[in-house]
């Protein structure tokens, strides 16, 4: 049991100063001759847990984990909505190519 608590605190300490932010990447689609966009999540470290002990350390780790979780939920929602909008924009500007039906020679 103590090993589980220790590994949990270690994981919390590593994640305590991180937030998750949405990042947009742009790529060129040669078939449509336009730039396409895609959003993804990227973790960013904003603080580092140096040395601490006791209840103050536990509170910092829990607060950091809460911040990480909240930023992941909010940023994840932004990424989902953003990618749907980018997908719809791409579909409207560059519809999928349909192959021409075979011509029937009479």
WOBEL-V305138 format. One record per backbone hydrogen bond with DSSP energy under -1.0 kcal/mol. NH is the residue of the N-H (numbers start at 0). CO is the residue of the C=O. E is the energy in kcal/mol with one decimal. If there is no record, write none. Layout:
nh = {NH,NH}
co = {CO,CO}
e = {E,E}
This chain:
nh = {4,5,6,7,8,9,10,11,12,13,14,15,17,18,20,22,24,26,28,32,33,35,37,39,41,43,45,46,57,58,59,60,61,62,63,64,65,66,67,68,69,70,71,72,73,74,75,76,77,78,79,80,81,82,83,84,85,86,87,88,89,90,91,92,93}
co = {0,1,2,3,4,5,6,7,8,9,10,11,14,43,41,39,37,35,33,28,28,26,24,22,20,18,16,16,53,54,55,56,57,58,59,60,61,62,63,64,65,66,67,68,69,70,71,72,73,74,75,76,77,78,79,80,81,82,83,84,85,86,87,88,89}
e = {-1.9,-2.5,-2.5,-2.2,-2.5,-2.2,-2.4,-2.4,-2.5,-2.0,-1.9,-1.2,-1.7,-2.5,-2.6,-2.9,-3.2,-2.5,-3.0,-1.7,-1.4,-3.8,-2.0,-2.3,-2.3,-3.1,-4.4,-1.4,-1.6,-2.4,-2.0,-2.5,-2.5,-2.5,-2.4,-2.6,-2.3,-2.4,-2.5,-2.5,-2.6,-2.5,-2.0,-2.1,-2.5,-2.6,-2.2,-1.9,-2.0,-2.4,-2.2,-2.3,-2.8,-2.7,-1.8,-2.3,-2.7,-2.4,-2.5,-2.4,-2.3,-2.6,-2.2,-2.1,-2.3}
